[in-house]
Amino acid sequence: MRISLSLFLTTIIYFLFIPIAANCQQSQSFNLQQLLKEKKLELFSTTTSALDDADKHGVSTDGIAWLKGINFTKGTIEIDLRGKDVQQQSFLGIAFHGIDTTTHDVIYFRPFNFRSTDPVRKAHAVQYVSHPNFPWERLRKDSTGQYEKGIDPPPAAADWFHAKIVVSETDIKVYVNHATTPSLTVNKLNNRKDGLIGLWDVDLPGDFANLVITQ
């Protein structure tokens, strides 16, 4: 049976491009101020407000602010953050693979520890937790130094810093201020493959801007 040259070439091209299409990731930038204005943030906080600081146009919030209509699977989350230089009162980061405010994973930062002269505190700068089964207390007790690390070089506690969180099916890597070496590399502590994604903060409000999700 004869196959035309054009049909043969079409078939080859089709099979060559299937893997590329299947693995293609798309980036989406989010204007957090606009999401707040349009009520596209599901807020579980006591205070959330728009924020403008030089080139940073975002929001300041405490608690959790889920992005409505966004389901995160795996990929890269990039965000600019700014906390407070107040001991034990500034914790901020990104929650993902969430079911609700009780069940979710978090990568978060303790800015007051970034440049601490105490080496123990300095090693507690960036943390991974998986609520509710693996809070930081359990991880620090049972797996000391595995799920929290220092940042080198460390940002100033009250300065903006950039975080890139890379989530795969099995592990998570965190890069700070465009470093080529991750500050934290951990294995995921649950089998959830997708879920809610949002801003996460405890105690004093944290600042968030320039959110980009690639998946």
For each residue, the residues with C-beta under 8 A, 3 or more apart:
1:
2:
3: 7 8
4: 7 8
5: 8 9
6: 9 10
7: 3 4 10 11
8: 3 4 5 11 12
9: 5 6 12 13
10: 6 7 13 14
11: 7 8 14 15
12: 8 9 15 16
13: 9 10 16 17
14: 10 11 17 18
15: 11 12 18
16: 12 13 19 20
17: 13 14 20 21
18: 14 15 21 22
19: 16 22 23
20: 16 17 23 24
21: 17 18 24
22: 18 19
23: 19 20
24: 20 21
25: 75 214 215
26: 214 215
27: 212 213 214
28: 212 213 214
29: 210 211 212
30: 35 67 211 212 213
31: 34 35 57
32: 35 36 41 57 58 59 199 208 209 211
33: 36 37 50 51 57 58 59
34: 31 37 38 40
35: 30 31 32 38 40 41 67 68
36: 32 33 39 40 41 48 50 59
37: 33 34 50
38: 34 35
39: 36
40: 34 35 36 67 68 69
41: 32 35 36 48 59 65 66 67 68 198 199
42: 65 66 67 68 198
43: 48 61 63 64 65
44: 63 64 65 66 101
45: 48 61 62 63 64 65 201
46: 62 63
47: 60 61 62 205
48: 36 41 43 45 59 60 61 62 63 65 205
49: 59 60 61
50: 33 36 37 58 59 60
51: 33 56 57 58 59 60 207 208 209
52: 56 57
53: 56 82 160 207 209
54:
55:
56: 51 52 53 80 82 160 207 209 210
57: 31 32 33 51 52 209
58: 32 33 50 51 80 207 208 209 210 211
59: 32 33 36 41 48 49 50 51 65 199 207 208 209
60: 47 48 49 50 51 205 206 207 208
61: 43 45 47 48 49 65 199 201 205 206 208
62: 45 46 47 48 201 202 203 204 205 206
63: 43 44 45 46 48 201
64: 43 44 45 95 101 104 198 199 200 201
65: 41 42 43 44 45 48 59 61 198 199
66: 41 42 44 95 98 196 197 198
67: 30 35 40 41 42 70 196 197 198
68: 35 40 41 42
69: 40
70: 67 196 197 213
71: 194 195 196 197
72: 75 77 96 97 167 194 195 196 197 213 215
73: 193 194 215
74: 167 168 169 193 215
75: 25 72 166 167 213 214 215
76: 164 165 166 167 212 213 214 215
77: 72 94 96 163 164 165 167 197 211 212 213 214
78: 162 163 164 165 210 211 212 213 214
79: 94 162 163 165 208 209 210 211 212
80: 56 58 160 161 162 163 208 209 210
81: 92 93 109 160 161 162 163 206 207 208
82: 53 56 111 158 159 160 161 206 207
83: 90 91 92 109 110 111 112 157 158 204 206 207
84: 89 90 111 112 157 158 204 206
85: 90 111 112 156 157 158
86: 89 90 112 204
87: 112
88: 112 203
89: 84 86 112 203 204
90: 83 84 85 86 110 111 112 157 203 204 206
91: 83 108 109 110 201 202 203 206
92: 81 83 108 109 111 199 200 201 202 206 207 208
93: 81 106 107 108 109 127 163 200 201
94: 77 79 106 107 108 163 165 197 198 199 200
95: 64 66 98 104 105 106 196 197 198 199 200
96: 72 77 104 105 106 107 165 167 195 196 197 198
97: 72 104 105 167 190 192 193 194 195 196 197
98: 66 95 101 103 104 105 195 196 197 198
99: 102 103 104 192 195 196
100: 103 104 196
101: 44 64 98 104
102: 99 131 132
103: 98 99 100 131 132
104: 64 95 96 97 98 99 100 101 130 131 195 196
105: 95 96 97 98 128 129 130 131 172 188 189 190 192
106: 93 94 95 96 127 128 129 130 131 200
107: 93 94 96 126 127 128 163 165 172 174 184
108: 91 92 93 94 126 127 129 200 202
109: 81 83 91 92 93 114 125 126 127 161 163
110: 83 90 91 113 114 124 125 126 127
111: 82 83 84 85 90 92 114 155 157 158
112: 83 84 85 86 87 88 89 90 116 157
113: 110 116 121 122 124 125 150
114: 109 110 111 122 125 151 154 155 156 157
115: 122 154 156 157
116: 112 113 119 121 122
117: 122
118: 121 122
119: 116 122 123
120: 123 124
121: 113 116 118 124
122: 113 114 115 116 117 118 119 125 150 154
123: 119 120 145 148 149 150
124: 110 113 120 121 127 148 150
125: 109 110 113 114 122 148 149 150 151 154 183
126: 107 108 109 110 148 149 150 151 174 176 183 184
127: 93 106 107 108 109 110 124 136 139 147 148 184
128: 105 106 107 139 147 148 172 174 184 186 189
129: 105 106 108 134 135 136 139 147
130: 104 105 106 133 134 188 189 190
131: 102 103 104 105 106 134 135
132: 102 103 135
133: 130 138 189 190
134: 129 130 131 138 139 147 189
135: 129 131 132 138 139
136: 127 129 139 140 147 148
137: 140 141
138: 133 134 135 141 142
139: 127 128 129 134 135 136 142 143 146 147 148
140: 136 137 143 144 147 148
141: 137 138 144
142: 138 139
143: 139 140 146 147
144: 140 141
145: 123 148 149
146: 139 143 186
147: 127 128 129 134 136 139 140 143 184 186
148: 123 124 125 126 127 128 136 139 140 145 184
149: 123 125 126 145 183 184
150: 113 122 123 124 125 126 154 183
151: 114 125 126 154 155 176 183
152: 183
153: 177
154: 114 115 122 125 150 151
155: 111 114 151 159 160 161 176 177
156: 85 114 115 159
157: 83 84 85 90 111 112 114 115
158: 82 83 84 85 111
159: 82 155 156
160: 53 56 80 81 82 155 207 209
161: 80 81 82 109 155 176 177
162: 78 79 80 81 176 177 178
163: 77 78 79 80 81 93 94 107 109 174 175 176
164: 76 77 78 174 175 176 178
165: 76 77 78 79 94 96 107 172 173 174 175
166: 75 76 172 173 174 175 182
167: 72 74 75 76 77 96 97 172 188
168: 74 171 172
169: 74 188 193
170: 187 188
171: 168 185 186 187 188
172: 105 107 128 165 166 167 168 184 185 186 187 188
173: 165 166 182 184 185
174: 107 126 128 163 164 165 166 182 183 184 185
175: 163 164 165 166 178 179 180 181 182 183
176: 126 151 155 161 162 163 164 179 183
177: 153 155 161 162
178: 162 164 175
179: 175 176 182 183
180: 175
181: 175
182: 166 173 174 175 179 185
183: 125 126 149 150 151 152 174 175 176 179
184: 107 126 127 128 147 148 149 172 173 174
185: 171 172 173 174 182
186: 128 146 147 171 172
187: 170 171 172
188: 105 130 167 169 170 171 172
189: 105 128 130 133 134
190: 97 105 130 133
191:
192: 97 99 105 195
193: 73 74 97 169
194: 71 72 73 97
195: 71 72 96 97 98 99 104 192
196: 66 67 70 71 72 95 96 97 98 99 100 104
197: 66 67 70 71 72 77 94 95 96 97 98 213
198: 41 42 64 65 66 67 94 95 96 98
199: 32 41 59 61 64 65 92 94 95 206 208
200: 64 92 93 94 95 106 108
201: 45 61 62 63 64 91 92 93 204 205 206
202: 62 91 92 108
203: 62 88 89 90 91
204: 62 83 84 86 89 90 201
205: 47 48 60 61 62 201
206: 60 61 62 81 82 83 84 90 91 92 199 201
207: 51 53 56 58 59 60 81 82 83 92 160
208: 32 51 58 59 60 61 79 80 81 92 199 211
209: 32 51 53 56 57 58 59 79 80 160
210: 29 56 58 78 79 80
211: 29 30 32 58 77 78 79 208
212: 27 28 29 30 76 77 78 79
213: 27 28 30 70 72 75 76 77 78 197
214: 25 26 27 28 75 76 77 78
215: 25 26 72 73 74 75 76
